[in-house]
Structure formats: structure tokens, C-alpha cells
Amino acid sequence: MDFERARYNMVEQQIRTWEVLDQEILDLLFVVKREEFVPSVYRALAFTDMEIPLTLDGRATGENMLAPRVEARMLQGIRVRKHEVVLEIGAGSGYMAALLAHRARHVTTVEILPELAEFAQANLRRAGVLNATVQTGSGAHGWNVPETYDVIVFSGSVPFVPEIHLQQLNIGGRLAAIVGEAPVMTAQIVTRVTDTSYGVEPLFDTSTRPLVGFPQREKFRF
């Protein structure tokens, strides 16, 4: 398979046409080799417009990599800068952490499944990403509270953004999340404006698997 041709087609046909126009983001997609973060059984699908199951050693983990255009659009929206410290909830394969790490000072990525945490760590190490740390655990109730971050990324969906994660943003910090319930969810950027106020920027509608362990909305009962 011609990976470079497939990568070029992914960028030009899927991602650029989906309003990802930041040239630094587009260039980064050529630097971080997506196929190196995909389970070997799905490597030929690394550049397709779909979520890829994270199957390890023939066993399904129940988790997926986000579609490439979703990753790119969220990365563009979150606007990471070189001096910033990033928290990602849901390491998965480590691919999003690698993209973030190329634009940030340091990334901490948290994965609840130990086997995926090991997979992500191995992928990041092989790719030479030295400023990303994989932690095993649940980030559903914040991470290393009361430590704060410039950027927080949820690599999966949540019914709503918990208050604890908003409180872990520095002033001017941004949080990227896919919010809502299937079949329609909205990717959005939440910016902490002051100690008590936040701005919300909707990006696009989509649907993806929920992150494990996050609080759910109360269901109305008669």
C-alpha cells in the first residue's frame, strides 16, 4: 500500500474539504504517521473516513480511534500553543496525544484500560514523542486535582462537561469535547473566560462512543 499517497488523499479529500484550513495542522498530519498508531489488523484502513476499532491481539477493547477529520477539526479548534500544558482524557492509541504534543509543551493523556495505555505508550515511544506521558486511570472526575491545565481534550463523547473539568482549566484555557447523546452530538470548544464564566463555541455535529465512567444526566421519571 502507498501510505504517502493515501495520507495525501486523506488530507486533501477528507480534511481540507471539512474546513480544516490551518496549514500547520495540515502539515502536522504528514509528520505524525497515523498508520503507526492503528492496530496492525486495520493498518490498511488508517486513512479512511471512519472510526477504527482498537483491537489488540485479536481482542476488541470496545474503544475506537476517532475519524481523521474529527481529530483534525478538534485540533484546529483547540488552538494549542507551544508553551501550554495539555490534559487528554481517553488516550486510545496515542495518536491524538502525539498530535497535541507536537504543538504543546507537555501532554498528559489518561487511559482507563491498562492494555490501551500500554499500546498508546508504545506507539508514542516508537514515534519519538518525548513530551507526552500516558497515565492509567479514570479521568472522569478530573485528574490530579487541583492541578490546572491550559487545554483539556476529551477523546470521546460525554453527556455534558463536568464542573470539575471546567475548574481544572486555567483562565483563557480551552476544553474540546463531543457533547450529547446518540444519535446527535456536538463537538464544541469551551473557553474559561473568568473564574466563573465560560464561552462555548460549537464546531460540528457528530456521534461517537462515550468515555467510560463519566456522570450521566438524571433521567426524568413519572
N, C-alpha and C positions, 0 to 999 in steps of 0.2 A: 504494500500500500504506500502511496506517495503522501506521507504525512504533511509535508510542507504545502503541497497543493490543496489538500483537504483543509489545512489551517487557514490558508489564504481565502478559500471559498467560504469558510465559516465566518471570518471577519467581514468579508465584503458582501456576502449574500444574506447572512442572518443578523449580524451585529450592527454594522454601519447603517443598514436599512431600518433598524429599530431605534433610531435616534441616538445611537451612541456615536458621538462626533468628536469627542475629546481624543486628539491624536496620541497623547501619551498613553491613554487606556488602550487604544487600538495597537500601538507599538508593543505594549506590555504583553498582549496576548500572543505575540510572536516570540517573546523572550521566555515566558513560563510555559513549558511544554505540557499541554493538557493531557496528552496521551500517557505521560509518565505518572499521572495521578489516578488513572482509571484502572479498575480491576482488569487483569490480563485477559479474561474471557470476553470483555467488552471493548477491548482496545480499538478495534476497527470502527466502533461507534463513537469514539471520543469527540468528534466534531459535529455530530448530528444534532438537530434541534429537538432535543428530548432530555428528560431526566434519565440518568444512568443508574441502575441498581448497584449498590455497593455489596457485591457478593464476594466473599473471601473464602478461598479454599473450597469452593463449591457450596458454601453455605450462605444463604441470604441473611443479611443483618436486619432487613426491614427498612434500611435507610437508602436514600438516593443522593447523587450529585444533582445540583440544580442545573437546568438547561443553560448553555453558554450565554445566550443573550440576556437571561435574567441576571446571571452573575455580573456580566459586563455593565448592564444598566444600573444595577445597585452600586457597583464600584464607582461608576461615574457620578452617581447621585450623592454618595457619601463624602466625596472630595477630600480624601486623606492627604495630609501634608507630611513632609519628611520629619518634622520634629514631634509628631504625635504618637501617642501610645494607644493601642487598639485592643479591644476585647472582642473575640468572636465566640458565640455560643453555637456549638454544633460543628466540630472540626471536619467530620466526614472523611474525605480522602486527603484533606490538607490543601487542596487546590486554591480555595478562596483565601486561606491563610497565606499562601505563597504570593498571591496577587497583592494582598494587603501589605505584606512585609516589604515588597519592593517599593512601596510608597510611604511607609511609616518608619518610625524609629524602632518600635518593637510591637509584636503581636503576641498576645496570649490567647490560645484557642482551646476551648474546653469541650471535651467529648465524653458523653455518659457511658458509651460502650467501650470497654477496655480493648477489644480487638480492633476497633476502628481507630482508637487513639494510637495504638501501635502502628497501624497501617499509615496513618497520617504522619506520624513521626518519621517513619522510614522513608516515606515519599519526600518529605521536606529535607531530610538529611541528604538523600541522593541528589536532590535538585540544588544542593548547596545553599539552602536558605538558613542563615545562621541567626537571624533576629526574630524567629518565631518559636515559641515554646508551647508544647502540647501538654495539657493537664487533663487527667482523667477525673471525671466527676460530673455532677449536675450543676448547670448554671441557671436553673430555673428560678432560683431565689437570690440571684446576684452572685458575684464571685469576689472573694477576698474583701468583703465589705469591712470597713468603709473606704477602701481604696477606690479612686475615681479614674475615669478614662476620658480621652478626647473623642474616641469613636467606639461605638459598640455595634456589632453586626450580628443579627440573628440569621443563621443559615438554615432556615426552615420557617414554618409558619407558627403564629401564636394567635389565640382568640383576641387578645388585647395586650398592650405593652404594660407589664407590671410596674408599679410605682418604684420598686426597689431599683430597677434598672435605670429609670429616669434619674433617680437620685445619685446614681453612680456616674452620671455624665458631668464633666466639668462645664462651667459656663462657656457657651459657644460650642460645646460638644454636640455631636450628631449621632443618632441611632438609626440604623437601617433595619427594617423588619417587614415581613409579609404578614398582614394582619387580617383576621376574619375567619370565617368558616366556609368549608366547601359547599357549593362549587365555586363561589366567587370570593376572592380575597384581593386586597390591595397592598402592593408594595409601597412603602412610604418612608420618608426621612423625617425624624423628629429632632428638632434643634432646641437645646436648652438655652433660653434667652436670658433669664434671670434665675434666682433661687427658686422661684415659684411659678414661672411662666415658660411655656413651650410653644414652638411653632411646628405645624405639621404640613409637609409637602407630599401630596400623593404623586406617585410616579406612574404606575400602570396596574391594571387588573391581571391577576394570575391565580393559580391554585397549586399548592404543593403540600407535602406531608407535614404534619405538625411536629414541632420539637417535643421531646419526651419530658413529662413531669411538670409542665407549666400549668399554672392555675387556670381553671375553666370558669366561664361565666355561669352564674346561677341560672338554672332552668326555671321558667315560670311553671308553677303547679296550680291546678284548680283545687 
